[in-house]
Amino acid sequence: MTILLTHLRVVLLFYRSVAPFMLLISVLILWCVLRPALLEGWARGGILPQLVLIKLMTGPVVWYLAERMRPNQYWFYYNLGVSRRFLWGGVAVLDGLLFSGLMLALNACYA
C-alpha cells in the first residue's frame, strides 16, 4: 500500500512540473474548439470523443518540450524507482481525466 501511495505522490509531483504545458493546451482546445461549437449548437453530435483524441495527441509534444527544456529532470524520479514510462503514463491518465471533467463541465454549462 505504501508503494502505491509513493507512486501516486511521485506522479502528482511530476504532473505539477508539466502542468503549465498540459493545462495551457487543454484551455486552448476547450476555448478555441469546444466553446464555439457549443455556442453554435453543433457540438452535440460527437465532438467530445474527438476532442479527447486531439488532447491525447498533444501529449508527445509536451513530452518533447519537457525533455528539451529540462533534460536532467528524471534523476529524482529514478532515485525513487519510477521509470519515465510510468511517469508519463500517469500524467496521460491524470490529464485525460482533468480534461474530460473540464469538457463535461463546460458542456453542462452551455447545455
C-alpha positions as CSV (number, residue, x, y, z in Angstrom):
1,M,0.0,0.0,0.0
2,T,2.8,2.4,0.8
3,I,4.5,1.7,-2.6
4,L,1.2,2.6,-4.4
5,L,0.9,5.8,-2.4
6,T,4.5,6.7,-3.1
7,H,4.0,6.1,-6.8
8,L,0.8,8.2,-6.8
9,R,2.6,11.1,-5.0
10,V,5.5,10.8,-7.4
11,V,3.1,11.1,-10.4
12,L,1.4,14.1,-8.8
13,L,4.7,15.7,-8.2
14,F,5.8,15.1,-11.7
15,Y,2.5,16.4,-13.1
16,R,3.0,19.6,-11.2
17,S,6.1,20.2,-13.2
18,V,4.5,19.7,-16.6
19,A,1.0,21.0,-15.7
20,P,1.5,24.5,-17.1
21,F,2.1,23.0,-20.6
22,M,-0.7,20.5,-20.3
23,L,-3.3,22.9,-18.9
24,L,-2.5,25.6,-21.4
25,I,-3.1,23.1,-24.2
26,S,-6.3,22.0,-22.6
27,V,-7.6,25.5,-22.2
28,L,-6.7,26.4,-25.7
29,I,-8.6,23.3,-27.1
30,L,-11.6,24.0,-24.9
31,W,-11.7,27.7,-25.6
32,C,-11.0,27.6,-29.4
33,V,-12.9,24.5,-30.4
34,L,-15.5,23.4,-27.8
35,R,-16.8,26.8,-26.8
36,P,-17.7,28.0,-30.3
37,A,-19.2,24.6,-31.1
38,L,-21.4,24.8,-28.0
39,L,-22.4,28.3,-28.8
40,E,-23.4,27.4,-32.4
41,G,-25.1,24.2,-31.2
42,W,-23.3,21.6,-33.3
43,A,-21.3,20.1,-30.5
44,R,-24.0,17.6,-29.5
45,G,-23.2,15.1,-32.3
46,G,-20.0,13.5,-31.2
47,I,-17.3,16.2,-30.9
48,L,-16.4,15.2,-27.3
49,P,-14.6,11.9,-28.1
50,Q,-12.8,13.7,-30.9
51,L,-11.6,16.4,-28.5
52,V,-10.2,13.7,-26.1
53,L,-8.2,12.2,-29.0
54,I,-6.9,15.6,-30.0
55,K,-5.8,16.2,-26.4
56,L,-4.1,12.8,-26.3
57,M,-2.2,13.6,-29.5
58,T,-0.7,16.7,-27.8
59,G,1.0,14.5,-25.2
60,P,4.1,13.8,-27.3
61,V,4.6,17.5,-28.0
62,V,4.6,18.2,-24.3
63,W,6.9,15.3,-23.6
64,Y,9.3,16.7,-26.2
65,L,9.2,20.2,-24.8
66,A,9.7,19.0,-21.3
67,E,12.7,16.9,-22.4
68,R,14.3,19.9,-24.3
69,M,13.6,22.5,-21.6
70,R,14.7,20.4,-18.6
71,P,16.9,17.5,-19.8
72,N,18.0,16.3,-16.3
73,Q,14.6,16.2,-14.7
74,Y,14.4,12.5,-14.2
75,W,17.2,11.8,-11.7
76,F,15.0,12.4,-8.7
77,Y,12.3,10.0,-10.0
78,Y,14.9,7.4,-10.9
79,N,16.1,7.5,-7.2
80,L,12.5,6.8,-6.2
81,G,12.4,3.8,-8.5
82,V,10.0,5.2,-11.1
83,S,10.5,5.0,-14.8
84,R,9.7,7.6,-17.5
85,R,7.1,5.3,-18.9
86,F,5.3,5.2,-15.6
87,L,5.6,8.9,-15.1
88,W,4.2,9.9,-18.5
89,G,1.5,7.2,-18.3
90,G,0.3,8.6,-15.0
91,V,0.4,12.1,-16.5
92,A,-1.6,11.0,-19.5
93,V,-4.3,9.4,-17.3
94,L,-4.4,12.3,-14.9
95,D,-4.5,14.9,-17.6
96,G,-7.1,13.0,-19.6
97,L,-9.4,12.8,-16.5
98,L,-8.9,16.5,-15.8
99,F,-9.6,17.4,-19.5
100,S,-12.7,15.2,-19.6
101,G,-14.0,16.7,-16.4
102,L,-13.5,20.3,-17.7
103,M,-15.0,19.3,-21.0
104,L,-18.1,17.8,-19.4
105,A,-18.5,20.8,-17.1
106,L,-18.3,23.2,-19.9
107,N,-20.8,21.1,-21.9
108,A,-23.1,21.2,-18.9
109,C,-22.8,25.0,-18.5
110,Y,-23.7,25.7,-22.1
111,A,-26.5,23.0,-22.4
